[in-house]
Amino acid sequence: MGLSILMMLALMALMRANPLTAAHVEHRRFDIPTIPIIGSLFEGKSFDYIIVGAGTAGMTIAARLSEDSNVRVAVVEAGIDYALSVINKPLVDVPGSDTIGCGGSQGDALNDAVDWLFKTTPQLGANNRSVRYARGKTIGGSSARNFMIYQRASKGSLDKWAELTGDPEWTFENRLTDYQKSVSFTAPKHELSQELPAAQYANEAFTQGNGPVQISYPNMAQPFSKYMQLSLNEKGIPTCQDFNRGTLSGVQYASTTIDPENGHRSSSRSFFAAARSRRNLVVYTTAMVKKITFDESTPPRANGIEFVYTLTGTSEKLFATKEVIVSAGAFQSPQLLMVSGIGPKDQLTAHQIPILVENPNVGQGMQDHIFFGPTYPVHSIETLTRIAAHPDYLATQLLNFTIRAQGPLSNNVADMISFERFDNSKLQELNADSLATYPADWPHIEYLSAAGVVGDFSNLLVSNAIAGATTGKEFVTILAALVAPQSLGTVKIASSDASVPPLIDPGWLTDPIDQRIAVEAFKRTREFFSAQAMQPILDGQEYLPGLSVTSDDQILEWIKNNLMTVWHAACTCAMKNQENGGVLDSHFRVYGTKNLRVVDASAFPSLPPGHPTSTVYMIAERAASLIKEENL
């Protein structure tokens, strides 16, 4: 069944690109009636802990807290359980389908039942484009929607956390066991791809791990990744061993959250699967939290939540005897605080929300990563273009994955990644001296393999289908991502109603330093394509943006028209001293309240370089331990 459904969805995506057929695709939502409550029912609605959001952090915390059978835990999730949906399950499980439904266009929303369909405000740094921002709305959250790259923060970036929080417990060495706790590691199966360079890894990075989240490598490496690795080597970026011991420099295959047993994505739903039989854990689905409730003490103590079942409109209240933990993500955690009366005075008064705790930092200081890169035609290797442009080939590979868990659909697409730090002389040349003050191991740029046409990332499946059909060629891209961004954004509320999407303004590329670094990074990706190691597969001149784009101004303009988020929004409820922009103390506790914490990427004091999934699992493990210790 999964085979036919994925094929149908791919064809529907291609139909949307055709103006003659798009009007007939009437149903854009694939919501299904789900069980409102998963787990055991209690008499009454009182729990020790209530967790808002069953995402990467929330489901991890719930599983850890419910290990104590004497503790009652409720998780309230607005989305469905994707595993119960015959349409969304294959879209989530199959690694190669991660390109579906994450584009910058609202039309790329085939799996919108598990996505919030957020859209940014018009972005000055993106030439006033409003970009769809994919976010997971399901058990598993965005760990069920991302590109599955697992890579840990650099040591220096977590040392920076210790500095920003004033808490030495946040160093990399002190938190390594929390990184290890959530995951189990399986070495790559090199025998499946003998013609490609073997993925290296550091087994000791995972020696303490026995958690439910599976870390491994795809059963097939993208053929393009070999050429990218060799080209980066030629241009001065060496192959490194791994990116999980606190060092981010060099190029290597990325470890991924893929289950080696069946080749499927491994998300935080694995915590749910391991804990679902516990009678002290209840998971509410299709339940939209509207506000946090407080008693009248000073400071106000969180004592519960109010939510609405989205399928019926029925309202409910739950009560927490110990704590409310908000894990709603970088957009909705600050939103929920604000609609509950915690946040900037001007926003609360503008929406007639009684001020419970005034804190101007809520929703401020948002950090995010963006990417962009040139595309070239290639021959002699297969890419995403072939899958998108040839339905018969897609069908063959769907069968290959379904039966053997092999082929291109077993790959998460971006399997080769690299990190580079510009030297101080280059930073001086770019008038970007402030980046020299970052910890010495903090890279400035990440490069990612992308075996297909990317462009503005509006709809990868459609873009590659059109390019392949019109040219008869295949395409590859090397993406550059800014991982030391200077530009900051905000999350503000548009209403006192939490079901109204917040105003998301990432502020991408508004800082002049980011602009200069972006242009330099783009030029660097072109250098990689000029390497001798790349020449055996190139099949003509640059496809995007093309040889007419040469000056810095032209490159910057193209970047503004095509940049895309890497979906790493963070820091909107930061753990810092309040006078320095903080919303939380170093134990995730909301300033000015009692019994209320926020634990997700919004709590990051700063956004580490690279991909944050591993760090979200880490802070969830840390938070669970702190909550247990502080509620003995």
C-alpha positions in Angstrom: 0.0 0.0 0.0 2.8 2.4 0.9 4.3 1.9 -2.6 1.1 3.0 -4.4 0.4 5.9 -2.1 3.9 7.4 -2.6 3.5 7.0 -6.3 0.1 8.7 -6.2 1.5 11.6 -4.1 4.4 12.1 -6.5 2.1 12.3 -9.4 -0.2 14.7 -7.6 2.8 17.0 -7.0 3.6 17.0 -10.7 0.0 17.7 -11.5 0.1 20.8 -9.4 2.9 22.2 -11.6 0.6 21.9 -14.6 -2.0 24.8 -14.8 -4.4 22.6 -16.7 -4.6 20.0 -14.0 -3.8 21.9 -10.8 -7.4 23.3 -10.5 -8.8 19.8 -10.2 -6.7 18.9 -7.2 -9.5 20.0 -4.8 -8.4 18.4 -1.5 -5.2 19.8 -0.1 -5.6 18.4 3.4 -5.2 14.7 4.3 -6.4 14.9 7.9 -7.8 11.7 9.2 -9.9 11.1 12.3 -7.3 10.0 15.0 -7.8 8.6 18.4 -8.1 11.7 20.6 -6.2 10.0 23.5 -3.5 7.4 23.2 -2.6 5.7 26.4 -4.5 5.0 29.6 -7.4 7.1 30.8 -7.3 8.6 34.3 -10.3 9.5 36.4 -10.2 13.3 36.3 -7.8 15.5 34.4 -5.0 16.0 36.8 -1.4 15.0 36.1 2.0 15.6 37.7 3.4 16.9 34.5 1.8 18.3 31.4 4.0 18.6 28.3 2.8 20.8 25.4 4.0 19.3 22.1 5.0 15.7 21.3 7.9 16.8 19.1 11.6 16.2 19.3 12.0 17.5 22.9 8.5 16.9 24.2 8.2 13.2 23.4 11.7 12.6 24.8 10.9 14.4 28.1 7.6 12.5 28.4 9.3 9.2 28.0 11.9 10.0 30.6 9.5 11.4 33.2 7.1 8.5 32.8 9.9 6.0 33.6 8.8 6.6 37.2 5.5 4.6 37.5 4.4 6.9 40.3 4.4 10.0 38.1 1.5 10.8 35.8 2.4 12.5 32.6 0.2 14.0 29.9 1.4 15.1 26.4 -0.8 17.4 24.4 -0.1 17.4 20.7 -2.0 19.4 18.1 -1.2 17.0 15.2 -2.0 13.5 14.4 0.1 10.4 14.9 1.6 10.0 11.4 2.0 6.3 11.9 -1.8 5.9 11.8 -2.2 7.7 8.5 -1.8 5.5 5.4 -0.8 8.6 3.4 1.6 10.4 5.8 3.3 7.3 7.2 5.2 6.5 3.9 6.0 10.2 3.4 7.6 10.3 6.8 9.2 6.9 6.9 10.9 6.8 3.5 14.1 8.9 3.7 14.0 9.9 0.0 10.5 11.4 0.4 11.9 14.1 2.7 12.0 16.4 -0.3 8.2 16.3 -0.6 6.2 19.0 1.2 9.0 21.1 2.6 9.4 23.7 -0.2 9.1 27.4 0.1 5.9 27.5 -1.9 2.5 26.8 -0.2 1.7 24.6 -3.2 4.3 22.1 -1.9 2.1 20.8 0.8 1.1 17.2 0.0 1.7 16.1 3.6 0.1 19.1 5.2 -1.7 17.0 7.7 1.6 16.8 9.6 2.8 20.3 8.9 1.8 23.7 10.3 1.9 25.5 6.9 3.6 28.4 8.4 4.7 31.3 6.2 7.1 34.1 7.0 6.4 37.7 6.8 7.8 39.4 3.6 11.6 39.2 4.0 13.7 42.2 3.1 16.8 40.1 2.8 14.9 37.8 0.4 13.6 40.6 -1.9 10.3 40.7 0.0 9.4 37.1 -0.6 7.2 35.3 2.0 8.5 31.8 2.4 6.7 28.7 3.6 8.4 27.4 6.7 7.9 23.6 7.2 7.3 22.6 10.8 6.2 19.2 12.1 2.7 18.9 13.4 2.6 15.3 14.6 4.0 12.9 17.1 7.7 13.3 16.5 7.4 17.0 15.5 10.0 18.3 13.2 12.1 15.1 13.7 9.5 13.5 11.5 9.9 16.2 8.9 13.6 17.0 8.7 16.4 15.8 6.4 17.6 13.3 9.1 21.2 14.7 9.4 22.6 13.9 12.8 25.6 16.0 13.8 26.5 17.5 17.1 27.4 21.0 18.1 31.1 22.1 18.3 32.8 22.2 21.7 33.3 26.0 21.4 29.6 26.6 20.6 28.5 24.9 23.8 31.3 26.6 25.8 29.5 29.8 24.5 26.3 28.4 26.1 28.1 28.1 29.4 29.2 31.7 29.1 25.8 33.0 28.1 23.9 31.2 30.8 26.6 31.6 33.5 26.3 27.8 34.0 29.4 25.7 33.5 27.2 22.6 33.2 26.5 23.5 29.6 30.0 22.7 28.2 30.2 20.0 25.5 32.1 17.7 27.8 29.5 18.0 30.6 26.7 17.3 28.2 28.2 14.5 26.1 26.4 11.8 28.1 23.1 13.6 27.3 23.9 13.6 23.6 24.6 9.9 23.8 21.7 8.9 26.0 18.9 9.3 23.4 20.5 7.3 20.6 21.9 4.0 19.4 24.5 3.9 16.7 25.0 1.4 13.9 28.1 1.6 11.7 27.7 2.1 7.9 27.2 -0.9 5.7 30.1 -0.3 3.4 29.5 -3.5 1.4 26.3 -1.9 0.0 28.3 0.9 -1.8 31.8 -0.5 -2.5 32.3 1.8 -5.5 32.1 4.9 -3.2 34.5 6.2 -0.6 33.6 4.6 2.7 32.0 6.7 5.4 34.3 7.2 8.4 33.0 7.5 11.9 34.1 7.7 15.5 32.4 4.8 17.4 33.5 6.2 20.7 31.1 9.2 20.2 28.3 6.7 20.9 29.7 4.3 23.4 27.2 5.3 26.1 24.2 5.3 23.9 21.4 2.8 24.1 18.4 5.1 23.4 15.5 4.5 21.0 16.6 7.0 18.3 18.6 5.1 15.7 21.7 6.7 14.2 23.2 5.0 11.1 23.9 5.7 7.4 21.7 5.3 4.3 21.9 2.0 2.5 22.9 3.8 -0.6 25.2 6.8 -1.0 24.3 9.5 -3.5 26.6 8.9 -6.5 27.3 12.7 -6.6 28.6 12.7 -3.1 31.8 11.0 -4.2 32.6 13.7 -6.6 31.7 16.5 -4.2 34.0 15.0 -1.5 37.0 14.7 -3.9 36.4 18.2 -5.3 36.4 19.7 -1.8 39.5 17.8 -1.0 41.1 19.3 -4.1 40.1 22.8 -3.1 41.6 22.6 0.4 39.0 20.9 2.6 40.2 17.6 3.9 38.2 14.5 4.7 37.6 14.2 8.4 36.5 11.3 10.6 33.2 12.5 12.0 31.1 15.4 13.2 29.9 14.0 16.6 32.8 14.6 18.9 32.6 18.3 19.0 34.7 19.2 16.0 33.2 20.6 12.8 35.8 21.0 10.2 36.3 19.1 6.9 34.1 16.9 4.7 32.4 13.6 5.4 29.3 11.5 5.0 26.7 12.6 7.6 25.4 10.2 10.1 21.6 10.2 10.0 18.5 9.3 12.0 17.7 6.3 9.9 16.8 2.9 11.4 19.3 0.4 9.9 16.9 -2.5 10.4 14.2 -1.3 7.9 15.8 1.8 6.4 13.0 4.1 7.8 13.3 7.5 9.4 13.9 7.3 13.2 12.2 10.2 14.9 11.3 11.1 18.5 8.2 8.9 17.9 10.6 6.1 18.8 10.4 7.4 22.4 6.6 7.2 22.2 6.8 3.6 20.8 9.0 2.5 23.6 6.7 4.1 26.3 3.2 3.8 24.9 2.3 0.8 27.1 2.9 2.7 30.3 -0.3 3.3 32.1 1.0 6.6 33.6 1.5 8.2 30.2 -1.3 9.8 28.2 -0.8 11.4 24.8 -3.6 13.6 23.5 -3.6 14.1 19.7 -5.4 16.6 17.5 -5.4 18.8 20.7 -4.5 22.5 20.2 -3.3 24.1 23.4 -4.8 27.6 23.7 -3.2 28.9 26.9 -1.3 28.1 30.0 -3.3 28.6 33.2 -1.9 30.0 36.5 -3.0 30.4 40.1 -3.1 33.8 41.8 0.1 33.4 43.8 3.1 35.6 43.5 5.0 34.8 41.4 2.3 33.1 39.4 2.4 29.3 39.4 1.5 27.4 36.3 -1.2 24.9 37.2 -2.5 23.6 33.9 -3.5 24.2 30.3 -6.6 24.8 28.2 -6.9 23.1 24.8 -9.4 22.4 22.0 -9.8 19.2 20.0 -9.3 20.4 16.4 -11.6 17.8 14.9 -14.6 18.5 17.1 -14.1 21.9 18.6 -14.5 20.5 22.1 -12.7 22.4 24.9 -10.8 20.7 27.7 -8.7 21.7 30.7 -5.9 19.7 32.3 -4.3 20.4 35.6 -0.6 20.0 36.6 0.3 19.4 40.2 4.1 19.8 39.6 5.0 21.4 36.3 3.9 22.5 32.8 6.6 22.0 30.2 6.2 23.8 26.9 7.9 22.1 24.0 6.0 23.7 21.1 9.0 24.8 19.0 10.7 28.1 18.2 7.6 29.7 16.9 4.8 28.4 19.1 6.6 28.3 22.5 7.0 32.1 22.6 3.5 32.5 21.1 2.0 30.3 23.8 3.8 32.3 26.5 2.5 35.6 25.0 -1.1 34.6 24.7 -0.9 33.3 28.3 0.3 36.8 29.5 4.1 36.5 29.4 6.0 38.7 27.0 6.6 42.2 25.7 4.1 44.7 27.0 3.4 46.3 23.6 2.3 43.0 22.1 0.2 41.9 25.0 -1.6 45.2 25.3 -2.2 45.4 21.5 -4.2 42.2 21.7 -5.9 42.9 25.0 -4.0 40.2 26.9 -3.7 40.8 30.6 0.0 41.1 31.5 1.0 38.4 33.9 4.8 38.7 33.5 6.3 41.5 31.4 9.4 40.3 29.6 10.4 42.1 26.4 12.7 39.2 25.4 10.0 36.7 24.5 10.0 36.0 20.8 13.1 38.1 20.2 16.6 37.2 19.1 15.5 34.5 16.6 18.4 32.9 14.8 18.2 30.7 11.8 20.4 29.2 9.0 19.8 29.8 5.3 21.2 28.0 2.2 21.6 28.6 -1.5 23.9 27.3 -4.3 24.5 26.9 -8.0 23.2 24.0 -10.1 25.1 22.1 -12.8 24.1 19.5 -15.4 25.7 16.1 -15.1 25.9 12.8 -16.8 26.8 9.2 -15.8 25.2 9.4 -12.4 21.6 9.3 -11.2 20.1 12.1 -9.3 16.8 13.3 -7.9 16.1 14.7 -11.4 15.7 11.2 -12.7 13.3 10.2 -10.0 11.2 13.3 -10.6 11.2 13.3 -14.4 10.6 9.6 -15.0 7.6 8.0 -13.2 8.6 4.6 -14.4 12.0 4.9 -12.7 10.3 6.2 -9.5 8.1 3.2 -9.5 11.0 0.9 -9.8 12.9 2.6 -7.0 9.8 2.6 -4.8 9.7 -1.2 -5.2 13.4 -1.5 -4.6 13.0 0.4 -1.3 9.8 -1.4 -0.2 11.3 -4.9 -0.7 15.0 -4.3 0.0 15.3 -0.9 1.7 17.8 0.0 -0.9 18.2 2.4 -3.8 18.1 6.2 -3.9 14.9 6.4 -1.8 16.9 4.9 1.1 19.0 8.1 1.1 18.1 11.3 2.8 19.4 13.3 -0.3 21.9 15.5 1.6 24.3 12.8 2.7 27.6 14.6 2.3 28.3 17.7 4.4 31.3 19.9 5.1 32.2 22.7 7.4 34.7 25.5 6.7 35.9 28.5 8.7 37.4 31.4 6.8 40.8 32.6 8.2 41.1 36.0 9.8 42.7 37.6 6.7 39.7 36.6 4.6 37.4 38.0 7.3 39.3 41.3 7.2 39.0 41.3 3.4 35.3 40.8 3.7 34.9 43.4 6.5 33.6 40.7 8.7 36.0 40.9 11.6 33.2 40.2 14.2 33.2 36.6 13.0 36.8 36.3 14.2 35.5 36.6 17.8 33.6 33.4 17.5 35.1 30.3 19.2 38.0 29.1 17.1 36.2 25.8 16.3 33.0 27.5 15.1 32.8 27.2 11.2 31.3 30.0 9.2 29.9 27.9 6.3 28.4 24.5 5.8 28.3 22.9 2.4 25.7 20.2 1.6 25.3 17.8 -1.3 22.0 18.2 -3.2 21.7 15.8 -6.1 19.2 17.8 -8.1 17.9 21.2 -9.1 17.4 23.4 -6.1 17.0 27.0 -7.2 14.6 28.8 -4.8 13.5 25.5 -3.2 9.9 26.3 -4.0 9.0 22.7 -4.9 11.9 20.3 -5.5 9.9 17.5 -7.1 8.3 19.9 -9.6 11.5 21.8 -10.3 13.4 18.6 -11.1 10.6 17.1 -13.2 10.5 20.2 -15.4 14.3 20.5 -15.7 14.7 16.8 -16.5 11.8 16.8 -19.0 12.9 19.9 -20.9 16.6 19.3 -21.1 16.9 15.5 -20.9 19.7 16.0 -18.4 20.3 15.3 -14.7 21.5 18.0 -12.3 23.4 18.5 -9.0 23.8 21.4 -6.6 26.2 22.2 -3.8 24.5 24.3 -1.2 26.2 26.8 1.1 24.6 27.5 4.5 25.5 30.4 6.8 26.2 28.8 10.2 27.4 31.9 12.0 24.5 34.2 11.1 24.5 37.8 12.3 20.9 38.6 11.2 18.3 38.2 13.9 14.5 37.8 13.7 11.4 37.8 15.8 8.3 35.9 16.5 5.2 38.1 17.4 1.6 37.3 17.9 -1.1 38.2 15.4 -3.9 37.5 17.9 -4.7 36.5 21.4 -5.8 33.1 20.0 -3.0 30.6 19.8 -4.6 28.9 16.8 -3.9 32.0 14.7 -0.4 31.6 13.3 2.3 33.9 14.8 4.1 36.5 12.7 7.4 34.9 11.8 10.1 37.3 10.7 13.5 35.5 10.5 15.2 38.6 9.3 17.4 36.5 6.9 20.3 38.3 5.3 19.5 41.7 6.7 23.0 42.1 8.3 25.6 43.3 5.8 28.1 40.8 7.2 25.8 37.9 6.3 25.5 39.4 2.8 29.2 39.5 2.2 29.8 36.0 3.7 27.0 34.7 1.5 28.5 36.0 -1.7 31.9 34.6 -0.7 30.4 31.2 0.1 28.6 31.2 -3.3 31.9 31.8 -5.1 33.4 29.0 -3.1 30.8 26.5 -4.3 31.6 27.5 -7.9 35.2 26.8 -7.1 34.3 23.2 -6.1 32.6 22.7 -9.5 35.8 23.9 -11.2 37.8 21.2 -9.6 39.4 18.5 -11.8 37.7 15.8 -9.7 34.3 17.2 -10.8 35.0 17.3 -14.5 34.2 13.6 -15.4 30.5 14.1 -14.6 29.8 17.7 -15.7 27.6 18.0 -18.8 27.8 21.6 -19.9 27.7 25.1 -18.3 26.2 26.2 -15.1 22.4 25.8 -15.2 21.5 28.1 -12.2 22.1 31.0 -11.9 24.2 30.8 -15.1 27.3 32.4 -16.4 25.7 35.9 -16.7 25.7 36.2 -12.9 29.3 37.2 -12.1 29.6 40.4 -10.1 29.1 40.5 -6.3 26.0 42.6 -6.7 24.5 40.1 -9.2 25.4 37.1 -7.0 23.8 38.8 -3.9 20.7 39.6 -5.9 20.4 36.0 -7.0 20.9 34.8 -3.5 18.1 37.1 -2.2 15.8 35.7 -4.8 16.6 32.1 -4.1 17.7 31.7 -0.5 15.9 29.1 1.6 15.8 28.3 5.3 17.5 25.2 6.6 14.6 25.1 9.1 16.8 25.7 12.2 14.8 28.5 13.9 15.9 28.9 17.5 16.6 31.2 20.5 13.2 32.8 20.8 12.9 31.9 24.5 16.6 32.0 25.2 18.3 30.7 28.3 20.3 33.8 29.3 20.4 36.3 32.0 17.2 38.4 31.7 19.1 41.6 31.2 21.0 40.1 28.3 17.9 38.9 26.4 16.9 35.9 28.4 13.4 34.3 29.0 14.7 31.2 30.8 17.3 30.5 33.4 19.9 27.8 32.8 17.4 25.1 34.0 14.7 26.1 31.5 12.5 27.9 34.1 10.6 30.8 32.8 11.6 34.0 34.6 8.9 35.5 36.9 6.9 32.3 37.2 6.9 29.0 39.1 6.4 25.4 37.8 6.8 26.5 34.1 9.6 25.5 31.8 10.3 25.8 28.0 12.4 23.0 26.5 13.0 23.0 22.7 15.1 24.9 20.2 13.6 28.2 21.4 15.6 27.7 24.6 19.0 27.8 22.9 21.1 30.7 24.1 22.6 30.7 20.7 22.2 28.6 17.6 25.2 26.2 17.2 26.7 25.6 13.7 25.2 22.8 11.7 22.0 20.8 12.4 20.3 21.1 15.8 18.3 17.9 16.1 21.0 16.2 18.2 21.2 19.2 20.5 17.4 19.3 20.9 17.5 15.7 22.1 20.4 16.6 24.4 18.6 19.5 26.1 15.5 17.3 26.5 17.6 14.7 28.3 19.1 17.4 30.4 15.7 18.9 31.2 14.2 15.6 32.1 17.1 14.9 34.6 16.7 18.4 36.1 12.9 18.1 36.4 13.3 14.7 38.2 16.0 16.1 40.6 14.0 19.3 41.4 10.7 17.5 42.1 11.9 14.8 44.5 
